[in-house]
Amino acid sequence: MPTPPIQKTATKAQAEQIATRERLRIALPAAVDLLQHRQAGLIDTDDIDAYVQLNWLEWHGGGLRLTITGRNVCAQMSTPAT
């Protein structure tokens, strides 16, 4: 029996997830800057929830902080692609 073909196209929901994750990745350095200036209230609450879900930010002692994963995402953005 032949194997089914591999689905190469993303569903609409998957495409939206990918686009949202990319938007968040691009916006993460600005969010970190707001955190460093104690202006977390300027970050959209849905974005905060998404960052926490992605493990890029975490709640700590009633405040938000960047996780190791979040630091790595920021570092990848500042490193030129080869």
PyMOL Python script that loads the backbone (N, CA, C, O; Angstrom):
from pymol import cmd

cmd.read_pdbstr("""\
ATOM      1  N   MET A   1       0.843  -1.169   0.000  1.00  0.00           N
ATOM      2  CA  MET A   1       0.000   0.000   0.000  1.00  0.00           C
ATOM      3  C   MET A   1       0.895   1.242   0.000  1.00  0.00           C
ATOM      4  O   MET A   1       1.804   1.336   0.825  1.00  0.00           O
ATOM      5  N   PRO A   2       0.663   2.185  -0.894  1.00  0.00           N
ATOM      6  CA  PRO A   2       1.510   3.381  -0.966  1.00  0.00           C
ATOM      7  C   PRO A   2       1.273   4.293   0.233  1.00  0.00           C
ATOM      8  O   PRO A   2       0.175   4.353   0.787  1.00  0.00           O
ATOM      9  N   THR A   3       2.329   4.998   0.617  1.00  0.00           N
ATOM     10  CA  THR A   3       2.212   5.929   1.744  1.00  0.00           C
ATOM     11  C   THR A   3       1.508   7.200   1.269  1.00  0.00           C
ATOM     12  O   THR A   3       1.654   7.597   0.113  1.00  0.00           O
ATOM     13  N   PRO A   4       0.756   7.825   2.145  1.00  0.00           N
ATOM     14  CA  PRO A   4       0.068   9.054   1.746  1.00  0.00           C
ATOM     15  C   PRO A   4       1.081  10.171   1.506  1.00  0.00           C
ATOM     16  O   PRO A   4       2.140  10.197   2.133  1.00  0.00           O
ATOM     17  N   PRO A   5       0.758  11.088   0.602  1.00  0.00           N
ATOM     18  CA  PRO A   5       1.696  12.193   0.334  1.00  0.00           C
ATOM     19  C   PRO A   5       1.832  13.096   1.556  1.00  0.00           C
ATOM     20  O   PRO A   5       0.888  13.258   2.330  1.00  0.00           O
ATOM     21  N   ILE A   6       2.997  13.671   1.717  1.00  0.00           N
ATOM     22  CA  ILE A   6       3.264  14.587   2.818  1.00  0.00           C
ATOM     23  C   ILE A   6       2.612  15.921   2.492  1.00  0.00           C
ATOM     24  O   ILE A   6       2.769  16.457   1.395  1.00  0.00           O
ATOM     25  N   GLN A   7       1.879  16.445   3.466  1.00  0.00           N
ATOM     26  CA  GLN A   7       1.226  17.728   3.265  1.00  0.00           C
ATOM     27  C   GLN A   7       2.291  18.815   3.327  1.00  0.00           C
ATOM     28  O   GLN A   7       2.973  18.967   4.340  1.00  0.00           O
ATOM     29  N   LYS A   8       2.431  19.565   2.248  1.00  0.00           N
ATOM     30  CA  LYS A   8       3.468  20.587   2.183  1.00  0.00           C
ATOM     31  C   LYS A   8       2.932  21.983   2.417  1.00  0.00           C
ATOM     32  O   LYS A   8       3.707  22.912   2.647  1.00  0.00           O
ATOM     33  N   THR A   9       1.640  22.145   2.364  1.00  0.00           N
ATOM     34  CA  THR A   9       1.082  23.471   2.567  1.00  0.00           C
ATOM     35  C   THR A   9       0.512  23.572   3.978  1.00  0.00           C
ATOM     36  O   THR A   9      -0.100  22.634   4.489  1.00  0.00           O
ATOM     37  N   ALA A  10       0.724  24.713   4.585  1.00  0.00           N
ATOM     38  CA  ALA A  10       0.216  24.933   5.937  1.00  0.00           C
ATOM     39  C   ALA A  10      -1.265  25.294   5.866  1.00  0.00           C
ATOM     40  O   ALA A  10      -1.717  25.938   4.919  1.00  0.00           O
ATOM     41  N   THR A  11      -1.995  24.876   6.861  1.00  0.00           N
ATOM     42  CA  THR A  11      -3.390  25.285   6.942  1.00  0.00           C
ATOM     43  C   THR A  11      -3.429  26.769   7.288  1.00  0.00           C
ATOM     44  O   THR A  11      -2.415  27.359   7.660  1.00  0.00           O
ATOM     45  N   LYS A  12      -4.598  27.354   7.162  1.00  0.00           N
ATOM     46  CA  LYS A  12      -4.741  28.771   7.482  1.00  0.00           C
ATOM     47  C   LYS A  12      -4.369  29.033   8.938  1.00  0.00           C
ATOM     48  O   LYS A  12      -3.699  30.020   9.240  1.00  0.00           O
ATOM     49  N   ALA A  13      -4.803  28.151   9.843  1.00  0.00           N
ATOM     50  CA  ALA A  13      -4.487  28.323  11.265  1.00  0.00           C
ATOM     51  C   ALA A  13      -2.983  28.230  11.505  1.00  0.00           C
ATOM     52  O   ALA A  13      -2.431  29.005  12.287  1.00  0.00           O
ATOM     53  N   GLN A  14      -2.318  27.289  10.839  1.00  0.00           N
ATOM     54  CA  GLN A  14      -0.868  27.153  10.998  1.00  0.00           C
ATOM     55  C   GLN A  14      -0.158  28.383  10.457  1.00  0.00           C
ATOM     56  O   GLN A  14       0.806  28.860  11.056  1.00  0.00           O
ATOM     57  N   ALA A  15      -0.626  28.894   9.337  1.00  0.00           N
ATOM     58  CA  ALA A  15      -0.011  30.088   8.748  1.00  0.00           C
ATOM     59  C   ALA A  15      -0.179  31.282   9.679  1.00  0.00           C
ATOM     60  O   ALA A  15       0.738  32.091   9.823  1.00  0.00           O
ATOM     61  N   GLU A  16      -1.344  31.398  10.312  1.00  0.00           N
ATOM     62  CA  GLU A  16      -1.566  32.485  11.258  1.00  0.00           C
ATOM     63  C   GLU A  16      -0.667  32.340  12.483  1.00  0.00           C
ATOM     64  O   GLU A  16      -0.144  33.332  12.990  1.00  0.00           O
ATOM     65  N   GLN A  17      -0.486  31.110  12.960  1.00  0.00           N
ATOM     66  CA  GLN A  17       0.405  30.858  14.096  1.00  0.00           C
ATOM     67  C   GLN A  17       1.835  31.258  13.760  1.00  0.00           C
ATOM     68  O   GLN A  17       2.520  31.893  14.562  1.00  0.00           O
ATOM     69  N   ILE A  18       2.272  30.883  12.573  1.00  0.00           N
ATOM     70  CA  ILE A  18       3.636  31.214  12.141  1.00  0.00           C
ATOM     71  C   ILE A  18       3.799  32.726  12.042  1.00  0.00           C
ATOM     72  O   ILE A  18       4.812  33.269  12.482  1.00  0.00           O
ATOM     73  N   ALA A  19       2.817  33.406  11.472  1.00  0.00           N
ATOM     74  CA  ALA A  19       2.890  34.861  11.322  1.00  0.00           C
ATOM     75  C   ALA A  19       2.891  35.550  12.686  1.00  0.00           C
ATOM     76  O   ALA A  19       3.629  36.513  12.895  1.00  0.00           O
ATOM     77  N   THR A  20       2.072  35.062  13.608  1.00  0.00           N
ATOM     78  CA  THR A  20       2.020  35.642  14.948  1.00  0.00           C
ATOM     79  C   THR A  20       3.345  35.452  15.671  1.00  0.00           C
ATOM     80  O   THR A  20       3.853  36.380  16.302  1.00  0.00           O
ATOM     81  N   ARG A  21       3.901  34.254  15.580  1.00  0.00           N
ATOM     82  CA  ARG A  21       5.182  33.985  16.241  1.00  0.00           C
ATOM     83  C   ARG A  21       6.285  34.879  15.668  1.00  0.00           C
ATOM     84  O   ARG A  21       7.125  35.378  16.417  1.00  0.00           O
ATOM     85  N   GLU A  22       6.291  35.082  14.360  1.00  0.00           N
ATOM     86  CA  GLU A  22       7.297  35.942  13.727  1.00  0.00           C
ATOM     87  C   GLU A  22       7.107  37.393  14.175  1.00  0.00           C
ATOM     88  O   GLU A  22       8.085  38.085  14.460  1.00  0.00           O
ATOM     89  N   ARG A  23       5.866  37.853  14.239  1.00  0.00           N
ATOM     90  CA  ARG A  23       5.594  39.212  14.701  1.00  0.00           C
ATOM     91  C   ARG A  23       6.088  39.396  16.132  1.00  0.00           C
ATOM     92  O   ARG A  23       6.697  40.413  16.462  1.00  0.00           O
ATOM     93  N   LEU A  24       5.821  38.409  16.974  1.00  0.00           N
ATOM     94  CA  LEU A  24       6.280  38.467  18.361  1.00  0.00           C
ATOM     95  C   LEU A  24       7.799  38.447  18.447  1.00  0.00           C
ATOM     96  O   LEU A  24       8.388  39.165  19.256  1.00  0.00           O
ATOM     97  N   ARG A  25       8.431  37.632  17.620  1.00  0.00           N
ATOM     98  CA  ARG A  25       9.896  37.553  17.617  1.00  0.00           C
ATOM     99  C   ARG A  25      10.501  38.906  17.266  1.00  0.00           C
ATOM    100  O   ARG A  25      11.459  39.353  17.896  1.00  0.00           O
ATOM    101  N   ILE A  26       9.933  39.548  16.258  1.00  0.00           N
ATOM    102  CA  ILE A  26      10.442  40.851  15.826  1.00  0.00           C
ATOM    103  C   ILE A  26      10.200  41.915  16.904  1.00  0.00           C
ATOM    104  O   ILE A  26      11.024  42.812  17.088  1.00  0.00           O
ATOM    105  N   ALA A  27       9.077  41.816  17.610  1.00  0.00           N
ATOM    106  CA  ALA A  27       8.726  42.816  18.620  1.00  0.00           C
ATOM    107  C   ALA A  27       9.381  42.566  19.979  1.00  0.00           C
ATOM    108  O   ALA A  27       9.335  43.436  20.849  1.00  0.00           O
ATOM    109  N   LEU A  28       9.983  41.401  20.175  1.00  0.00           N
ATOM    110  CA  LEU A  28      10.538  41.061  21.494  1.00  0.00           C
ATOM    111  C   LEU A  28      11.582  42.061  21.993  1.00  0.00           C
ATOM    112  O   LEU A  28      11.504  42.453  23.157  1.00  0.00           O
ATOM    113  N   PRO A  29      12.547  42.494  21.194  1.00  0.00           N
ATOM    114  CA  PRO A  29      13.523  43.464  21.731  1.00  0.00           C
ATOM    115  C   PRO A  29      12.867  44.749  22.242  1.00  0.00           C
ATOM    116  O   PRO A  29      13.306  45.303  23.250  1.00  0.00           O
ATOM    117  N   ALA A  30      11.840  45.222  21.572  1.00  0.00           N
ATOM    118  CA  ALA A  30      11.145  46.427  22.034  1.00  0.00           C
ATOM    119  C   ALA A  30      10.416  46.153  23.346  1.00  0.00           C
ATOM    120  O   ALA A  30      10.385  47.008  24.231  1.00  0.00           O
ATOM    121  N   ALA A  31       9.834  44.973  23.473  1.00  0.00           N
ATOM    122  CA  ALA A  31       9.159  44.597  24.719  1.00  0.00           C
ATOM    123  C   ALA A  31      10.164  44.526  25.861  1.00  0.00           C
ATOM    124  O   ALA A  31       9.878  44.970  26.973  1.00  0.00           O
ATOM    125  N   VAL A  32      11.331  43.974  25.591  1.00  0.00           N
ATOM    126  CA  VAL A  32      12.385  43.881  26.608  1.00  0.00           C
ATOM    127  C   VAL A  32      12.821  45.286  27.026  1.00  0.00           C
ATOM    128  O   VAL A  32      13.052  45.546  28.207  1.00  0.00           O
ATOM    129  N   ASP A  33      12.931  46.176  26.064  1.00  0.00           N
ATOM    130  CA  ASP A  33      13.311  47.558  26.372  1.00  0.00           C
ATOM    131  C   ASP A  33      12.265  48.209  27.286  1.00  0.00           C
ATOM    132  O   ASP A  33      12.610  48.921  28.229  1.00  0.00           O
ATOM    133  N   LEU A  34      10.991  47.955  26.996  1.00  0.00           N
ATOM    134  CA  LEU A  34       9.934  48.487  27.862  1.00  0.00           C
ATOM    135  C   LEU A  34      10.040  47.902  29.272  1.00  0.00           C
ATOM    136  O   LEU A  34       9.851  48.617  30.257  1.00  0.00           O
ATOM    137  N   LEU A  35      10.341  46.612  29.370  1.00  0.00           N
ATOM    138  CA  LEU A  35      10.507  45.996  30.688  1.00  0.00           C
ATOM    139  C   LEU A  35      11.664  46.636  31.449  1.00  0.00           C
ATOM    140  O   LEU A  35      11.552  46.902  32.646  1.00  0.00           O
ATOM    141  N   GLN A  36      12.764  46.882  30.764  1.00  0.00           N
ATOM    142  CA  GLN A  36      13.935  47.467  31.408  1.00  0.00           C
ATOM    143  C   GLN A  36      13.657  48.883  31.895  1.00  0.00           C
ATOM    144  O   GLN A  36      14.270  49.349  32.855  1.00  0.00           O
ATOM    145  N   HIS A  37      12.735  49.562  31.230  1.00  0.00           N
ATOM    146  CA  HIS A  37      12.363  50.929  31.629  1.00  0.00           C
ATOM    147  C   HIS A  37      11.107  50.942  32.502  1.00  0.00           C
ATOM    148  O   HIS A  37      10.475  51.980  32.701  1.00  0.00           O
ATOM    149  N   ARG A  38      10.762  49.750  33.020  1.00  0.00           N
ATOM    150  CA  ARG A  38       9.607  49.593  33.910  1.00  0.00           C
ATOM    151  C   ARG A  38       8.320  50.146  33.302  1.00  0.00           C
ATOM    152  O   ARG A  38       7.545  50.837  33.962  1.00  0.00           O
ATOM    153  N   GLN A  39       8.115  49.822  32.023  1.00  0.00           N
ATOM    154  CA  GLN A  39       6.924  50.257  31.312  1.00  0.00           C
ATOM    155  C   GLN A  39       6.183  49.055  30.713  1.00  0.00           C
ATOM    156  O   GLN A  39       5.684  49.121  29.589  1.00  0.00           O
ATOM    157  N   ALA A  40       6.119  47.976  31.464  1.00  0.00           N
ATOM    158  CA  ALA A  40       5.463  46.753  30.985  1.00  0.00           C
ATOM    159  C   ALA A  40       3.996  46.995  30.643  1.00  0.00           C
ATOM    160  O   ALA A  40       3.423  46.271  29.829  1.00  0.00           O
ATOM    161  N   GLY A  41       3.385  48.006  31.260  1.00  0.00           N
ATOM    162  CA  GLY A  41       1.995  48.322  30.965  1.00  0.00           C
ATOM    163  C   GLY A  41       1.759  48.751  29.531  1.00  0.00           C
ATOM    164  O   GLY A  41       0.618  48.775  29.070  1.00  0.00           O
ATOM    165  N   LEU A  42       2.830  49.092  28.818  1.00  0.00           N
ATOM    166  CA  LEU A  42       2.704  49.489  27.411  1.00  0.00           C
ATOM    167  C   LEU A  42       2.729  48.297  26.465  1.00  0.00           C
ATOM    168  O   LEU A  42       2.488  48.451  25.267  1.00  0.00           O
ATOM    169  N   ILE A  43       3.019  47.104  26.993  1.00  0.00           N
ATOM    170  CA  ILE A  43       3.027  45.889  26.177  1.00  0.00           C
ATOM    171  C   ILE A  43       1.609  45.331  26.168  1.00  0.00           C
ATOM    172  O   ILE A  43       0.982  45.201  27.219  1.00  0.00           O
ATOM    173  N   ASP A  44       1.114  45.008  25.001  1.00  0.00           N
ATOM    174  CA  ASP A  44      -0.239  44.454  24.870  1.00  0.00           C
ATOM    175  C   ASP A  44      -0.360  43.186  25.728  1.00  0.00           C
ATOM    176  O   ASP A  44       0.520  42.326  25.705  1.00  0.00           O
ATOM    177  N   THR A  45      -1.453  43.084  26.478  1.00  0.00           N
ATOM    178  CA  THR A  45      -1.616  41.939  27.377  1.00  0.00           C
ATOM    179  C   THR A  45      -1.679  40.620  26.625  1.00  0.00           C
ATOM    180  O   THR A  45      -1.211  39.602  27.135  1.00  0.00           O
ATOM    181  N   ASP A  46      -2.245  40.612  25.425  1.00  0.00           N
ATOM    182  CA  ASP A  46      -2.259  39.388  24.619  1.00  0.00           C
ATOM    183  C   ASP A  46      -0.842  38.986  24.224  1.00  0.00           C
ATOM    184  O   ASP A  46      -0.513  37.800  24.184  1.00  0.00           O
ATOM    185  N   ASP A  47      -0.004  39.985  23.932  1.00  0.00           N
ATOM    186  CA  ASP A  47       1.394  39.696  23.598  1.00  0.00           C
ATOM    187  C   ASP A  47       2.126  39.143  24.814  1.00  0.00           C
ATOM    188  O   ASP A  47       2.923  38.213  24.689  1.00  0.00           O
ATOM    189  N   ILE A  48       1.864  39.706  25.983  1.00  0.00           N
ATOM    190  CA  ILE A  48       2.490  39.188  27.207  1.00  0.00           C
ATOM    191  C   ILE A  48       2.115  37.728  27.397  1.00  0.00           C
ATOM    192  O   ILE A  48       2.975  36.888  27.659  1.00  0.00           O
ATOM    193  N   ASP A  49       0.837  37.431  27.267  1.00  0.00           N
ATOM    194  CA  ASP A  49       0.384  36.040  27.394  1.00  0.00           C
ATOM    195  C   ASP A  49       1.089  35.139  26.388  1.00  0.00           C
ATOM    196  O   ASP A  49       1.488  34.024  26.722  1.00  0.00           O
ATOM    197  N   ALA A  50       1.240  35.620  25.159  1.00  0.00           N
ATOM    198  CA  ALA A  50       1.897  34.821  24.120  1.00  0.00           C
ATOM    199  C   ALA A  50       3.378  34.633  24.438  1.00  0.00           C
ATOM    200  O   ALA A  50       3.916  33.542  24.249  1.00  0.00           O
ATOM    201  N   TYR A  51       4.044  35.687  24.921  1.00  0.00           N
ATOM    202  CA  TYR A  51       5.459  35.566  25.286  1.00  0.00           C
ATOM    203  C   TYR A  51       5.650  34.561  26.417  1.00  0.00           C
ATOM    204  O   TYR A  51       6.597  33.774  26.403  1.00  0.00           O
ATOM    205  N   VAL A  52       4.754  34.590  27.390  1.00  0.00           N
ATOM    206  CA  VAL A  52       4.834  33.636  28.498  1.00  0.00           C
ATOM    207  C   VAL A  52       4.588  32.223  27.973  1.00  0.00           C
ATOM    208  O   VAL A  52       5.287  31.284  28.357  1.00  0.00           O
ATOM    209  N   GLN A  53       3.597  32.073  27.097  1.00  0.00           N
ATOM    210  CA  GLN A  53       3.298  30.763  26.510  1.00  0.00           C
ATOM    211  C   GLN A  53       4.495  30.221  25.719  1.00  0.00           C
ATOM    212  O   GLN A  53       4.772  29.022  25.746  1.00  0.00           O
ATOM    213  N   LEU A  54       5.194  31.107  25.021  1.00  0.00           N
ATOM    214  CA  LEU A  54       6.369  30.698  24.252  1.00  0.00           C
ATOM    215  C   LEU A  54       7.608  30.498  25.136  1.00  0.00           C
ATOM    216  O   LEU A  54       8.646  30.038  24.660  1.00  0.00           O
ATOM    217  N   ASN A  55       7.492  30.847  26.423  1.00  0.00           N
ATOM    218  CA  ASN A  55       8.599  30.765  27.375  1.00  0.00           C
ATOM    219  C   ASN A  55       9.707  31.768  27.036  1.00  0.00           C
ATOM    220  O   ASN A  55      10.888  31.508  27.266  1.00  0.00           O
ATOM    221  N   TRP A  56       9.307  32.908  26.490  1.00  0.00           N
ATOM    222  CA  TRP A  56      10.260  33.975  26.209  1.00  0.00           C
ATOM    223  C   TRP A  56      10.290  34.974  27.358  1.00  0.00           C
ATOM    224  O   TRP A  56      11.312  35.614  27.605  1.00  0.00           O
ATOM    225  N   LEU A  57       9.162  35.107  28.062  1.00  0.00           N
ATOM    226  CA  LEU A  57       9.067  35.910  29.282  1.00  0.00           C
ATOM    227  C   LEU A  57       8.463  35.028  30.359  1.00  0.00           C
ATOM    228  O   LEU A  57       7.769  34.053  30.069  1.00  0.00           O
ATOM    229  N   GLU A  58       8.739  35.389  31.615  1.00  0.00           N
ATOM    230  CA  GLU A  58       8.135  34.654  32.725  1.00  0.00           C
ATOM    231  C   GLU A  58       7.777  35.631  33.828  1.00  0.00           C
ATOM    232  O   GLU A  58       8.388  36.689  33.970  1.00  0.00           O
ATOM    233  N   TRP A  59       6.774  35.252  34.605  1.00  0.00           N
ATOM    234  CA  TRP A  59       6.404  36.028  35.773  1.00  0.00           C
ATOM    235  C   TRP A  59       7.350  35.663  36.906  1.00  0.00           C
ATOM    236  O   TRP A  59       7.625  34.488  37.148  1.00  0.00           O
ATOM    237  N   HIS A  60       7.845  36.686  37.599  1.00  0.00           N
ATOM    238  CA  HIS A  60       8.763  36.455  38.709  1.00  0.00           C
ATOM    239  C   HIS A  60       8.539  37.545  39.743  1.00  0.00           C
ATOM    240  O   HIS A  60       8.784  38.723  39.482  1.00  0.00           O
ATOM    241  N   GLY A  61       8.073  37.146  40.916  1.00  0.00           N
ATOM    242  CA  GLY A  61       7.862  38.106  41.984  1.00  0.00           C
ATOM    243  C   GLY A  61       6.910  39.232  41.623  1.00  0.00           C
ATOM    244  O   GLY A  61       7.115  40.368  42.049  1.00  0.00           O
ATOM    245  N   GLY A  62       5.879  38.943  40.852  1.00  0.00           N
ATOM    246  CA  GLY A  62       4.904  39.962  40.459  1.00  0.00           C
ATOM    247  C   GLY A  62       5.309  40.791  39.264  1.00  0.00           C
ATOM    248  O   GLY A  62       4.569  41.685  38.853  1.00  0.00           O
ATOM    249  N   GLY A  63       6.478  40.512  38.695  1.00  0.00           N
ATOM    250  CA  GLY A  63       6.931  41.238  37.509  1.00  0.00           C
ATOM    251  C   GLY A  63       7.316  40.272  36.404  1.00  0.00           C
ATOM    252  O   GLY A  63       7.395  39.061  36.610  1.00  0.00           O
ATOM    253  N   LEU A  64       7.546  40.819  35.260  1.00  0.00           N
ATOM    254  CA  LEU A  64       7.967  40.016  34.117  1.00  0.00           C
ATOM    255  C   LEU A  64       9.469  40.102  33.944  1.00  0.00           C
ATOM    256  O   LEU A  64      10.086  41.136  34.201  1.00  0.00           O
ATOM    257  N   ARG A  65      10.043  38.994  33.501  1.00  0.00           N
ATOM    258  CA  ARG A  65      11.463  39.024  33.163  1.00  0.00           C
ATOM    259  C   ARG A  65      11.703  38.115  31.966  1.00  0.00           C
ATOM    260  O   ARG A  65      10.934  37.195  31.690  1.00  0.00           O
ATOM    261  N   LEU A  66      12.777  38.397  31.279  1.00  0.00           N
ATOM    262  CA  LEU A  66      13.181  37.637  30.117  1.00  0.00           C
ATOM    263  C   LEU A  66      13.736  36.291  30.555  1.00  0.00           C
ATOM    264  O   LEU A  66      14.507  36.215  31.511  1.00  0.00           O
ATOM    265  N   THR A  67      13.345  35.226  29.857  1.00  0.00           N
ATOM    266  CA  THR A  67      13.880  33.898  30.163  1.00  0.00           C
ATOM    267  C   THR A  67      15.149  33.665  29.349  1.00  0.00           C
ATOM    268  O   THR A  67      15.512  34.478  28.498  1.00  0.00           O
ATOM    269  N   ILE A  68      15.804  32.572  29.615  1.00  0.00           N
ATOM    270  CA  ILE A  68      16.986  32.202  28.828  1.00  0.00           C
ATOM    271  C   ILE A  68      16.593  32.030  27.369  1.00  0.00           C
ATOM    272  O   ILE A  68      17.318  32.454  26.469  1.00  0.00           O
ATOM    273  N   THR A  69      15.452  31.410  27.140  1.00  0.00           N
ATOM    274  CA  THR A  69      14.975  31.234  25.766  1.00  0.00           C
ATOM    275  C   THR A  69      14.753  32.592  25.114  1.00  0.00           C
ATOM    276  O   THR A  69      15.129  32.802  23.961  1.00  0.00           O
ATOM    277  N   GLY A  70      14.142  33.512  25.851  1.00  0.00           N
ATOM    278  CA  GLY A  70      13.920  34.863  25.330  1.00  0.00           C
ATOM    279  C   GLY A  70      15.231  35.567  25.017  1.00  0.00           C
ATOM    280  O   GLY A  70      15.344  36.262  24.007  1.00  0.00           O
ATOM    281  N   ARG A  71      16.230  35.384  25.893  1.00  0.00           N
ATOM    282  CA  ARG A  71      17.552  35.972  25.626  1.00  0.00           C
ATOM    283  C   ARG A  71      18.148  35.407  24.345  1.00  0.00           C
ATOM    284  O   ARG A  71      18.749  36.133  23.554  1.00  0.00           O
ATOM    285  N   ASN A  72      17.974  34.104  24.149  1.00  0.00           N
ATOM    286  CA  ASN A  72      18.497  33.479  22.935  1.00  0.00           C
ATOM    287  C   ASN A  72      17.799  34.009  21.684  1.00  0.00           C
ATOM    288  O   ASN A  72      18.439  34.228  20.655  1.00  0.00           O
ATOM    289  N   VAL A  73      16.491  34.213  21.777  1.00  0.00           N
ATOM    290  CA  VAL A  73      15.750  34.768  20.632  1.00  0.00           C
ATOM    291  C   VAL A  73      16.284  36.162  20.313  1.00  0.00           C
ATOM    292  O   VAL A  73      16.520  36.478  19.146  1.00  0.00           O
ATOM    293  N   CYS A  74      16.475  36.991  21.319  1.00  0.00           N
ATOM    294  CA  CYS A  74      17.023  38.336  21.105  1.00  0.00           C
ATOM    295  C   CYS A  74      18.430  38.266  20.533  1.00  0.00           C
ATOM    296  O   CYS A  74      18.772  39.038  19.637  1.00  0.00           O
ATOM    297  N   ALA A  75      19.248  37.352  21.036  1.00  0.00           N
ATOM    298  CA  ALA A  75      20.620  37.213  20.546  1.00  0.00           C
ATOM    299  C   ALA A  75      20.644  36.777  19.077  1.00  0.00           C
ATOM    300  O   ALA A  75      21.484  37.235  18.303  1.00  0.00           O
ATOM    301  N   GLN A  76      19.732  35.903  18.703  1.00  0.00           N
ATOM    302  CA  GLN A  76      19.664  35.463  17.309  1.00  0.00           C
ATOM    303  C   GLN A  76      19.297  36.631  16.393  1.00  0.00           C
ATOM    304  O   GLN A  76      19.740  36.688  15.246  1.00  0.00           O
ATOM    305  N   MET A  77      18.508  37.539  16.891  1.00  0.00           N
ATOM    306  CA  MET A  77      18.097  38.671  16.077  1.00  0.00           C
ATOM    307  C   MET A  77      19.234  39.673  15.901  1.00  0.00           C
ATOM    308  O   MET A  77      19.298  40.364  14.884  1.00  0.00           O
ATOM    309  N   SER A  78      20.120  39.758  16.872  1.00  0.00           N
ATOM    310  CA  SER A  78      21.211  40.720  16.770  1.00  0.00           C
ATOM    311  C   SER A  78      22.429  40.157  16.052  1.00  0.00           C
ATOM    312  O   SER A  78      23.348  40.898  15.703  1.00  0.00           O
ATOM    313  N   THR A  79      22.436  38.837  15.832  1.00  0.00           N
ATOM    314  CA  THR A  79      23.527  38.197  15.120  1.00  0.00           C
ATOM    315  C   THR A  79      23.206  38.179  13.627  1.00  0.00           C
ATOM    316  O   THR A  79      22.144  37.698  13.234  1.00  0.00           O
ATOM    317  N   PRO A  80      24.115  38.700  12.783  1.00  0.00           N
ATOM    318  CA  PRO A  80      23.836  38.689  11.344  1.00  0.00           C
ATOM    319  C   PRO A  80      23.755  37.264  10.796  1.00  0.00           C
ATOM    320  O   PRO A  80      24.516  36.379  11.188  1.00  0.00           O
ATOM    321  N   ALA A  81      22.828  37.076   9.895  1.00  0.00           N
ATOM    322  CA  ALA A  81      22.672  35.754   9.251  1.00  0.00           C
ATOM    323  C   ALA A  81      23.834  35.494   8.335  1.00  0.00           C
ATOM    324  O   ALA A  81      24.358  36.408   7.699  1.00  0.00           O
ATOM    325  N   THR A  82      24.243  34.227   8.267  1.00  0.00           N
ATOM    326  CA  THR A  82      25.356  33.875   7.387  1.00  0.00           C
ATOM    327  C   THR A  82      24.858  33.244   6.128  1.00  0.00           C
ATOM    328  O   THR A  82      25.655  32.879   5.263  1.00  0.00           O
TER     329      THR A  82
END
""", "prot")
cmd.dss("prot")
cmd.show_as("cartoon", "prot")
cmd.util.cbc("prot")
cmd.orient("prot")
